[in-house]
Amino acid sequence: MQKRLFLAIPLPPEVLVILDQYKKSLTLEMAKWTPTNNLHLTLCFLGNINEQLILPLIDAYHTIAARHGPFQLKFKAMTFAPSQDPRRMIWAEFYNSPAYQNLADDTQKTLRLFFANKGHEFKENSKSTIPHCTMARNTNSDFTPFPLPQPEIPDFVVDTVCLMSSQLSPEGSVYTTLHRFGLQSLQN
């Protein structure tokens, strides 16, 4: 049996409150807003993974997490995404710091080797990762960009990465935290 997995950076409660208020303040009939309890920053989408690989994956990711320490993320802007048409999402975008990019690159490189050794194909993201939280999607048509209101979101410390499962349902995705990894290294 397989599970649909991804690695995510959880958002602190104070940021979730601001994002929830933001969603409630913006009326867009064509937007399907992400439930507040599902808001996160996706570090790496893993895809459908055999359940037998989950425990070895957890062990492997502990090694990655041990190489990285906590770091700060700074809010950049609410944006329509992707940057080129069709624009079907609204993102809360954050600045890409060297610490974030190092964690993302190490995750991609190490998991590519992990999955290759297990005989499982892993599709690496070939571009630089843009730290973002998907606030809304529009599956029927493109968003016509307009100046989005910009909330004040405080900088926050990233000290945890979560292994998440995603179960698709008619009401939307249901996310479950399978494991939390602390970022503990003093080197960054």
TORSEMAR-989611 format. One line per field, with one value per atom (N, C-alpha, C): x, y, z; atom name. Coordinates in nm, 4 decimals. Layout:
BEGIN
px = X	...
py = Y	...
pz = Z	...
atom = CA	...
***
This chain:
BEGIN
px = 0.0837	0.0000	0.0880	0.0408	0.1188	0.0495	0.1332	0.0829	0.1412	0.0617	0.1064	0.1741	0.3052	0.3842	0.4509	0.4758	0.5558	0.6213	0.7267	0.7940	0.7535	0.7156	0.6611	0.7226	0.7241	0.7612	0.6305	0.6051	0.4813	0.4927	0.3792	0.3755	0.3399	0.4022	0.3707	0.2267	0.1680	0.0278	-0.0017	0.0898	0.0627	0.0570	0.1318	0.1261	-0.0040	-0.0449	-0.1707	-0.2899	-0.2884	-0.3971	-0.4032	-0.2881	-0.2834	-0.3324	-0.2887	-0.3299	-0.4793	-0.5319	-0.6749	-0.7551	-0.7119	-0.7798	-0.7706	-0.6565	-0.6381	-0.7405	-0.7551	-0.8507	-0.9916	-1.0268	-1.1621	-1.1852	-1.0776	-1.0915	-1.0971	-1.0617	-1.0519	-1.1638	-1.2501	-1.3615	-1.3258	-1.3036	-1.2779	-1.3669	-1.4704	-1.5669	-1.5037	-1.4016	-1.3426	-1.2337	-1.2036	-1.0954	-1.1470	-1.0737	-1.0978	-0.9849	-1.0181	-0.9180	-0.8719	-0.7445	-0.6871	-0.7318	-0.7848	-0.8222	-0.7001	-0.7237	-0.6129	-0.5285	-0.5919	-0.5152	-0.4310	-0.4472	-0.3652	-0.2541	-0.2461	-0.1445	-0.0059	0.0900	0.2278	0.3149	0.4452	0.5374	0.5859	0.5607	0.6083	0.7573	0.8342	0.9784	1.0100	0.9397	0.9675	0.8476	0.7929	0.6850	0.7493	0.7088	0.7695	0.6867	0.5573	0.4712	0.4188	0.3761	0.3211	0.4352	0.4434	0.5549	0.4995	0.5657	0.5284	0.5398	0.4393	0.4379	0.5590	0.6155	0.7333	0.8560	0.8541	0.9682	0.9572	0.8448	0.8248	0.9227	0.9392	1.0339	1.1781	1.2253	1.3603	1.3726	1.2661	1.2661	1.2803	1.2094	1.2206	1.3636	1.4238	1.5637	1.6564	1.6352	1.7200	1.7021	1.5794	1.5589	1.6120	1.6180	1.6826	1.8269	1.8944	2.0321	2.0389	1.9439	1.9400	1.9132	1.8124	1.7750	1.8903	1.9697	2.0821	2.1908	2.1928	2.2941	2.2535	2.1317	2.0797	2.0261	2.0538	2.0049	1.8839	1.8200	1.7069	1.7487	1.6543	1.6801	1.5514	1.5661	1.4506	1.3982	1.2664	1.2037	1.1339	1.1435	1.0855	0.9804	0.8627	0.7538	0.7927	0.7598	0.7894	0.6616	0.5619	0.4399	0.3346	0.2106	0.1038	0.1121	0.1138	0.1313	0.0365	0.0101	-0.0569	0.0527	0.0263	0.1300	0.0723	0.1588	0.2997	0.3146	0.4395	0.4649	0.4233	0.4121	0.3640	0.2244	0.1510	0.0158	0.0219	-0.0737	-0.1946	-0.1684	-0.2222	-0.2077	-0.3290	-0.3078	-0.4197	-0.4115	-0.3137	-0.2971	-0.2673	-0.2936	-0.2468	-0.1506	-0.0309	0.0721	0.1009	0.1336	0.2065	0.3520	0.4256	0.5633	0.6613	0.7681	0.8718	1.0038	1.0939	1.2258	1.3026	1.3753	1.4556	1.5912	1.6134	1.7401	1.8388	1.9691	2.0671	2.0399	1.9981	1.9715	1.8545	1.7504	1.6357	1.6779	1.7511	1.7923	1.8861	1.9759	2.0652	1.9855	1.8845	1.8001	1.7248	1.6676	1.5937	1.6851	1.8035	1.8979	1.9454	1.9796	2.0248	1.9135	1.7906	1.6756	1.6631	1.6660	1.6513	1.7636	1.8878	2.0041	2.0054	1.9864	1.9941	1.8780	1.7577	1.6428	1.6480	1.7085	1.7273	1.8109	1.9207	2.0054	1.9327	1.8602	1.7845	1.6873	1.6068	1.5062	1.5704	1.6813	1.7507	1.7996	1.8516	1.8975	1.7832	1.6627	1.5447	1.4697	1.5230	1.4587	1.3325	1.3236	1.2050	1.2448	1.1677	1.1982	1.1602	1.2483	1.2242	1.2478	1.1463	1.1581	1.2033	1.3286	1.3862	1.3303	1.3143	1.2769	1.4028	1.3987	1.5196	1.5425	1.4411	1.4552	1.4825	1.5255	1.5362	1.3970	1.3908	1.2646	1.2247	1.0986	1.0450	0.9662	1.0118	0.9349	0.7992	0.6931	0.5595	0.4564	0.3465	0.2306	0.1162	0.0554	-0.0560	-0.1808	-0.2246	-0.3417	-0.4723	-0.4734	-0.5967	-0.5613	-0.6572	-0.6452	-0.7702	-0.7541	-0.8661	-0.8550	-0.9368	-0.9249	-1.0091	-1.1004	-1.1886	-1.1308	-1.0546	-0.9964	-0.8763	-0.8162	-0.7007	-0.7483	-0.6670	-0.6906	-0.6459	-0.7227	-0.6774	-0.6046	-0.4743	-0.3985	-0.4451	-0.4438	-0.4708	-0.3865	-0.3670	-0.2843	-0.3502	-0.2858	-0.3376	-0.3025	-0.3937	-0.3573	-0.2402	-0.1532	-0.0335	-0.0415	-0.0583	-0.0635	0.0759	0.0813	0.2084	0.2259	0.3245	0.3536	0.4926	0.5028	0.6342	0.7293	0.8596	0.9603	0.9389	0.9737	0.9621	1.0776	1.1032	1.2124	1.1593	1.2288	1.1998	1.2924	1.2340	1.3145	1.2624	1.1635	1.1004	1.0641	1.0804	1.0291	0.9395	0.8259	0.7312	0.7170	0.7129	0.6753	0.5234	0.4596	0.3140	0.2595	0.1407	0.0681	-0.0508	-0.0879	-0.1994	-0.2978	-0.4191	-0.5236	-0.6276	-0.6518	-0.7474	-0.8892	-0.9783	-1.1191	-1.2034	-1.3333	-1.4190	-1.4216	-1.4004	-1.4001	-1.2663	-1.1645	-1.0300	-0.9287	-0.8042	-0.6970	-0.7035	-0.6729	-0.6613	-0.5153	-0.4493	-0.3075	-0.2917	-0.1982	-0.1666	-0.0158	0.0261	0.1690	0.2106	0.3060	0.3571	0.4782	0.5589	0.6798	0.7268	0.7831	0.8415	0.9922	1.0689	1.2150	1.2623	1.3388	1.3951	1.5239	1.5373	1.6629	1.7529	1.8671	1.9449	2.0896	2.1407	2.2831	2.3160	2.4365	2.4839	2.5437	2.5689	2.6205	2.5031	2.5153	2.4099	2.4690
py = -0.1192	0.0000	0.1254	0.2301	0.3533	0.4692	0.5655	0.6902	0.8054	0.9099	1.0323	1.1192	1.1418	1.2069	1.3350	1.4240	1.5432	1.5874	1.6661	1.7257	1.8719	1.9172	2.0520	2.1236	2.2553	2.3414	2.3926	2.3606	2.4106	2.5606	2.6270	2.7698	2.7901	2.8889	2.9132	2.9621	2.9368	2.9759	3.1226	3.2135	3.3558	3.3886	3.3169	3.3369	3.2785	3.1636	3.1027	3.1938	3.2609	3.3540	3.4673	3.5239	3.6342	3.5868	3.4687	3.4170	3.3850	3.3346	3.3067	3.4365	3.5400	3.6700	3.7269	3.7070	3.7541	3.6885	3.5576	3.4859	3.5388	3.5651	3.6132	3.7553	3.8320	3.9719	3.9889	3.8858	3.8960	3.8150	3.8818	3.8141	3.7887	3.6634	3.6205	3.5006	3.5202	3.4122	3.2895	3.3096	3.1966	3.1262	3.1744	3.1162	3.0040	2.8932	2.7859	2.7983	2.8502	2.8788	2.7508	2.7452	2.6324	2.6441	2.5351	2.5416	2.5809	2.6620	2.7129	2.6005	2.4916	2.3811	2.3057	2.3361	2.2744	2.3667	2.4896	2.5836	2.5422	2.5442	2.5035	2.5492	2.5344	2.5546	2.4171	2.3787	2.2491	2.2595	2.1765	2.1727	2.0790	1.9653	1.8659	1.7727	1.7634	1.6676	1.5340	1.4286	1.2972	1.2082	1.2295	1.1483	1.0264	0.9276	0.8045	0.7118	0.6857	0.6082	0.4828	0.3708	0.2434	0.2573	0.2124	0.2250	0.1585	0.0560	-0.0118	0.0785	0.1863	0.2779	0.3926	0.4040	0.5200	0.5200	0.4088	0.4076	0.4305	0.3643	0.3969	0.5431	0.5992	0.7391	0.8303	0.7986	0.8768	0.8722	0.7546	0.7427	0.8269	0.8206	0.8964	1.0465	1.0907	1.2351	1.2876	1.2029	1.2462	1.2881	1.2159	1.2490	1.3858	1.4133	1.5432	1.6541	1.6357	1.7388	1.7702	1.6682	1.6879	1.7776	1.7900	1.8740	2.0208	2.0529	2.1888	2.2428	2.3693	2.4352	2.5215	2.5720	2.6627	2.7874	2.8446	2.9665	3.0479	3.1742	3.2629	3.2713	3.2848	3.3159	3.4503	3.5275	3.6617	3.6668	3.7180	3.7318	3.8299	3.7923	3.8783	3.9478	3.8681	3.9284	3.8217	3.8679	3.7853	3.8027	3.6912	3.6970	3.6003	3.6297	3.5328	3.4436	3.3156	3.2228	3.1217	3.0631	3.0974	3.2367	3.2800	3.4167	3.4387	3.3312	3.3409	3.2785	3.3080	3.2538	3.1048	3.0254	3.0641	3.0786	3.1810	3.2073	3.1489	3.0386	2.9662	2.9577	3.0259	3.0188	3.1564	3.1680	3.2820	3.2254	3.2824	3.2377	3.3457	3.3009	3.3837	3.3456	3.4351	3.4050	3.4612	3.3857	3.4247	3.4385	3.5188	3.5341	3.4028	3.3704	3.2489	3.2798	3.2284	3.2508	3.1404	3.1651	3.0586	2.9339	2.9532	2.8370	2.7547	2.8216	2.7502	2.6749	2.7429	2.6786	2.5610	2.5734	2.4622	2.3416	2.3668	2.2576	2.1929	2.2749	2.2214	2.1410	2.1939	2.1231	1.9923	1.9953	1.8749	1.7701	1.8157	1.7248	1.6564	1.7344	1.6785	1.5788	1.6205	1.5377	1.4070	1.4180	1.3000	1.2046	1.2583	1.1704	1.1065	1.1752	1.1121	0.9852	0.9952	0.8775	0.7715	0.8158	0.7216	0.6401	0.7090	0.6389	0.5552	0.6012	0.5223	0.3906	0.3953	0.2735	0.1795	0.2309	0.1495	0.1082	0.1457	0.1105	0.1900	0.3091	0.3931	0.5211	0.5572	0.6783	0.8018	0.8998	1.0255	1.1388	1.2210	1.3330	1.4557	1.4914	1.6093	1.7360	1.8374	1.9699	2.0332	2.0679	2.1180	2.2676	2.3395	2.4832	2.5143	2.6366	2.6831	2.6815	2.6403	2.6348	2.7745	2.8090	2.9356	2.9043	2.9528	2.9250	2.9960	2.9173	2.9751	2.8860	2.9472	2.8787	2.9024	2.7955	2.8105	2.8475	2.9712	3.0231	2.9844	2.9869	2.9598	2.9053	2.8328	2.7796	2.8175	2.8274	2.8497	2.7442	2.6431	2.5318	2.5513	2.6491	2.6681	2.7596	2.8575	2.9525	3.0189	3.1118	3.1834	3.3009	3.3359	3.4600	3.5744	3.6798	3.8021	3.8816	3.8964	3.9624	4.1053	4.1380	4.2725	4.2908	4.4132	4.4333	4.3697	4.2688	4.2019	4.2824	4.2889	4.3510	4.2747	4.3449	4.2838	4.2879	4.1725	4.1707	4.1859	4.2193	4.2229	4.0888	4.0146	3.8821	3.8886	3.8575	3.8667	3.7580	3.7885	3.6858	3.5738	3.4522	3.3416	3.2448	3.1695	3.0726	2.9378	2.8800	2.7438	2.6518	2.5660	2.4715	2.3289	2.3097	2.1790	2.1551	2.0318	1.9850	1.8662	1.8575	1.7481	1.6593	1.5283	1.4331	1.4231	1.4557	1.4623	1.3625	1.3102	1.2328	1.3164	1.2970	1.3697	1.2682	1.2738	1.1848	1.2701	1.2399	1.3167	1.2701	1.3674	1.3363	1.4343	1.4077	1.5016	1.6418	1.6516	1.7818	1.8526	1.7831	1.8398	1.7481	1.7902	1.7089	1.7094	1.5927	1.5796	1.5469	1.6346	1.6168	1.5592	1.4653	1.4038	1.4101	1.4567	1.4586	1.3181	1.2612	1.1279	1.1353	1.2419	1.2557	1.4006	1.4458	1.5806	1.5657	1.6450	1.6443	1.7792	1.7813	1.9055	1.9391	2.0679	2.1153	2.1570	2.0872	2.1028	2.1443	2.1358	2.1637	2.3068	2.3282	2.4629	2.5240	2.4390	2.4863	2.5148	2.6161	2.6435	2.6953
pz = 0.0000	0.0000	0.0000	-0.0638	-0.0739	-0.0036	0.0355	0.0919	0.0120	-0.0033	-0.0715	0.0338	0.0176	0.1219	0.0734	0.1703	0.1443	0.2744	0.2605	0.3756	0.3813	0.5007	0.5158	0.6344	0.6230	0.7349	0.7941	0.9211	0.9822	1.0101	1.0065	1.0365	1.1834	1.2496	1.3899	1.4069	1.5243	1.5480	1.5185	1.5547	1.5312	1.3825	1.3005	1.1553	1.1006	1.1519	1.1076	1.1370	1.2522	1.2868	1.1853	1.1496	1.0522	0.9154	0.8733	0.7423	0.7402	0.8512	0.8600	0.8496	0.9188	0.9105	0.7690	0.7053	0.5685	0.4750	0.4861	0.4006	0.4207	0.5439	0.5739	0.5241	0.5081	0.4662	0.3151	0.2407	0.0954	0.0309	-0.0437	-0.1096	-0.2553	-0.2859	-0.4241	-0.4505	-0.5300	-0.5535	-0.6176	-0.7005	-0.7728	-0.6920	-0.5719	-0.4918	-0.4021	-0.4053	-0.3086	-0.2063	-0.0898	0.0126	0.0808	0.1089	0.1827	0.3280	0.3857	0.5278	0.6122	0.7121	0.7934	0.8520	0.8948	0.9542	0.8511	0.7221	0.6167	0.5661	0.6159	0.5674	0.6162	0.5251	0.5533	0.4362	0.4500	0.3388	0.2965	0.1725	0.1241	0.0949	0.1624	0.1386	0.0222	0.0180	-0.0862	-0.0997	-0.2202	-0.2469	-0.2816	-0.2125	-0.2338	-0.3260	-0.3312	-0.4160	-0.3435	-0.4214	-0.3646	-0.3250	-0.1949	-0.1384	-0.0723	-0.0998	-0.0374	0.1147	0.1870	0.3336	0.3991	0.3343	0.3900	0.3909	0.3132	0.3085	0.4097	0.4785	0.5664	0.6834	0.7538	0.8673	0.8225	0.7154	0.6672	0.6209	0.5638	0.5228	0.6451	0.7511	0.8748	0.9267	0.9285	0.9730	0.8853	0.7538	0.6610	0.6821	0.7066	0.7207	0.8539	0.9554	1.0804	1.0534	0.9641	0.9282	0.8604	0.7722	0.7039	0.8056	0.8897	0.9876	1.0825	1.1160	1.2087	1.1486	1.0157	0.9505	0.9407	0.9831	0.9652	1.0971	1.1188	1.2390	1.2094	1.3159	1.2974	1.2188	1.1467	1.0691	1.0614	1.0212	1.0114	0.8698	0.8592	0.7314	0.7448	0.6380	0.6355	0.5248	0.5598	0.4636	0.3535	0.2290	0.1140	0.0657	0.0242	-0.0301	-0.0579	-0.0649	-0.1196	-0.2710	-0.3433	-0.4882	-0.5589	-0.6852	-0.7711	-0.8281	-0.8355	-0.8790	-0.9778	-1.0606	-1.0773	-1.1384	-1.1495	-1.1960	-1.3416	-1.4187	-1.5571	-1.5640	-1.6694	-1.6843	-1.7110	-1.6739	-1.6027	-1.4513	-1.3946	-1.2508	-1.1804	-1.1142	-1.0537	-0.9020	-0.8425	-0.6970	-0.6394	-0.5116	-0.4337	-0.3309	-0.3274	-0.2340	-0.1309	-0.0113	0.0847	0.0607	-0.0027	-0.0427	0.0599	0.0845	0.1797	0.1053	0.1605	0.0997	0.1112	0.0057	0.0033	0.0668	0.1866	0.2566	0.2203	0.2382	0.2124	0.2983	0.4223	0.5095	0.4563	0.4098	0.3522	0.2271	0.1382	0.0136	0.0399	0.1378	0.1736	0.2223	0.3061	0.3547	0.2390	0.1506	0.0355	-0.0570	-0.0845	-0.1727	-0.1108	0.0182	0.0876	0.0897	0.1124	0.1130	-0.0223	-0.1299	-0.2645	-0.2964	-0.2718	-0.3062	-0.2256	-0.0967	-0.0110	-0.0367	-0.0565	-0.0808	-0.2188	-0.3154	-0.4472	-0.4328	-0.3557	-0.3321	-0.2502	-0.1472	-0.0628	-0.1478	-0.2298	-0.3090	-0.4198	-0.4771	-0.5794	-0.5198	-0.3968	-0.3292	-0.2944	-0.2878	-0.2559	-0.3827	-0.4999	-0.6259	-0.6540	-0.5978	-0.6154	-0.6895	-0.7897	-0.8653	-0.7829	-0.7837	-0.7126	-0.8100	-0.8311	-0.9246	-0.8485	-0.8719	-0.8077	-0.8687	-0.7841	-0.8321	-0.8905	-1.0173	-1.0838	-1.0611	-1.0145	-0.9934	-0.8469	-0.8225	-0.6845	-0.6225	-0.5017	-0.4310	-0.3868	-0.4071	-0.3581	-0.2316	-0.1160	0.0051	-0.0017	0.0032	-0.0071	0.0590	0.0906	0.1449	0.0465	-0.0049	-0.0983	-0.0197	-0.0398	0.0320	-0.0357	-0.1703	-0.2452	-0.3823	-0.4383	-0.5743	-0.6522	-0.7832	-0.8721	-0.9800	-0.9730	-1.0670	-1.1927	-1.1920	-1.3073	-1.4135	-1.3736	-1.4686	-1.4034	-1.4732	-1.4200	-1.3353	-1.2362	-1.1643	-1.2541	-1.2584	-1.3235	-1.2163	-1.2287	-1.1228	-1.0950	-0.9691	-0.9218	-0.7963	-0.7518	-0.6319	-0.5084	-0.4563	-0.3371	-0.2121	-0.1154	0.0123	0.0743	0.1426	0.2006	0.3541	0.4157	0.5612	0.6215	0.7466	0.8193	0.8881	0.8413	0.8971	0.9586	1.0872	1.1516	1.1016	1.1059	1.0790	1.1794	1.1401	1.2350	1.2170	1.3225	1.3223	1.2762	1.1803	1.1338	1.2113	1.2937	1.3714	1.3582	1.2692	1.2534	1.1081	1.0648	0.9364	0.9678	0.9009	0.9260	0.8031	0.8265	0.7223	0.7288	0.6175	0.6122	0.5113	0.5415	0.4409	0.3954	0.2719	0.2126	0.1579	0.2111	0.1624	0.0919	-0.0335	-0.1118	-0.0797	-0.0628	-0.0379	-0.1181	-0.1339	-0.2085	-0.1473	-0.0170	0.0505	0.0393	-0.0047	-0.0153	0.0505	0.0502	0.1079	0.2603	0.3171	0.4619	0.4904	0.5675	0.5981	0.7378	0.7496	0.8782	0.8984	1.0149	1.0482	1.0895	1.0169	1.0485	1.1405	1.1239	1.2071	1.2032	1.3157	1.3258	1.3449	1.2691	1.2763	1.3266	1.4341	1.4838	1.4098	1.3736	1.3137	1.4294	1.4427	1.5648	1.5459	1.4246	1.4034	1.4374	1.4890	1.5155	1.3891	1.2878	1.1597	1.0691	0.9861	0.8871	0.7610
atom = N	CA	C	N	CA	C	N	CA	C	N	CA	C	N	CA	C	N	CA	C	N	CA	C	N	CA	C	N	CA	C	N	CA	C	N	CA	C	N	CA	C	N	CA	C	N	CA	C	N	CA	C	N	CA	C	N	CA	C	N	CA	C	N	CA	C	N	CA	C	N	CA	C	N	CA	C	N	CA	C	N	CA	C	N	CA	C	N	CA	C	N	CA	C	N	CA	C	N	CA	C	N	CA	C	N	CA	C	N	CA	C	N	CA	C	N	CA	C	N	CA	C	N	CA	C	N	CA	C	N	CA	C	N	CA	C	N	CA	C	N	CA	C	N	CA	C	N	CA	C	N	CA	C	N	CA	C	N	CA	C	N	CA	C	N	CA	C	N	CA	C	N	CA	C	N	CA	C	N	CA	C	N	CA	C	N	CA	C	N	CA	C	N	CA	C	N	CA	C	N	CA	C	N	CA	C	N	CA	C	N	CA	C	N	CA	C	N	CA	C	N	CA	C	N	CA	C	N	CA	C	N	CA	C	N	CA	C	N	CA	C	N	CA	C	N	CA	C	N	CA	C	N	CA	C	N	CA	C	N	CA	C	N	CA	C	N	CA	C	N	CA	C	N	CA	C	N	CA	C	N	CA	C	N	CA	C	N	CA	C	N	CA	C	N	CA	C	N	CA	C	N	CA	C	N	CA	C	N	CA	C	N	CA	C	N	CA	C	N	CA	C	N	CA	C	N	CA	C	N	CA	C	N	CA	C	N	CA	C	N	CA	C	N	CA	C	N	CA	C	N	CA	C	N	CA	C	N	CA	C	N	CA	C	N	CA	C	N	CA	C	N	CA	C	N	CA	C	N	CA	C	N	CA	C	N	CA	C	N	CA	C	N	CA	C	N	CA	C	N	CA	C	N	CA	C	N	CA	C	N	CA	C	N	CA	C	N	CA	C	N	CA	C	N	CA	C	N	CA	C	N	CA	C	N	CA	C	N	CA	C	N	CA	C	N	CA	C	N	CA	C	N	CA	C	N	CA	C	N	CA	C	N	CA	C	N	CA	C	N	CA	C	N	CA	C	N	CA	C	N	CA	C	N	CA	C	N	CA	C	N	CA	C	N	CA	C	N	CA	C	N	CA	C	N	CA	C	N	CA	C	N	CA	C	N	CA	C	N	CA	C	N	CA	C	N	CA	C	N	CA	C	N	CA	C	N	CA	C	N	CA	C	N	CA	C	N	CA	C	N	CA	C	N	CA	C	N	CA	C	N	CA	C	N	CA	C	N	CA	C	N	CA	C	N	CA	C	N	CA	C	N	CA	C	N	CA	C	N	CA	C	N	CA	C	N	CA	C	N	CA	C	N	CA	C	N	CA	C	N	CA	C	N	CA	C	N	CA	C	N	CA	C	N	CA	C	N	CA	C	N	CA	C	N	CA	C	N	CA	C	N	CA	C	N	CA	C	N	CA	C	N	CA	C	N	CA	C
***
